[in-house]
Amino acid sequence: MIFIQKLNEKIIDEITDSFNDIDYANLASWLEAYKSIETKPFHLLGHFLKISWVNQNSAKMFLETNNSNRYGNAHGGALYTLADVVIAEDILHRFEDKRDVFTLELKMNYIRKANGNYVIGKSEILHLGSRTAVAECSIYNEENELVAKAFGTFFIDFK
């Protein structure tokens, strides 16, 4: 019986230690992002990365720990996601009927580090066909300096 009690204490201690290691700010941020999906239809990662729409073809991403690298600059993957999301939403807004948009290919060039309070991604559709689209997204920092440029091909499908 003492063995079982000590085992249970060890398990409880391990669980407690793992809860102590949780970054509660990130956990709260994930929960807030999850809650906002119901009120603002958009994917979870976009909410977690603090992406908000400026207009049909541009969005702002506030720079916080969720989307920064170890140096305090915007994480390259977060910038990539911003470009992907901005282009896809721009394509979707151009069709009145319900469609789905899937990324076929997206190339990203990083030009300078992105730091400060936010970055803005702006999409430009270069070709819009019935099944594919080609577009680019320019990402700017607060000083309106080009931070990154994405170029991609997207598949358009009927729901």
Beta strands, then each sheet from edge to edge (+ up, - down):
strand 1: 51-55
strand 2: 58-62
strand 3: 99-110
strand 4: 118-128
strand 5: 132-140
strand 6: 146-158
sheet 1: 1+ 2- 4+ 5- 6+ 3-
end
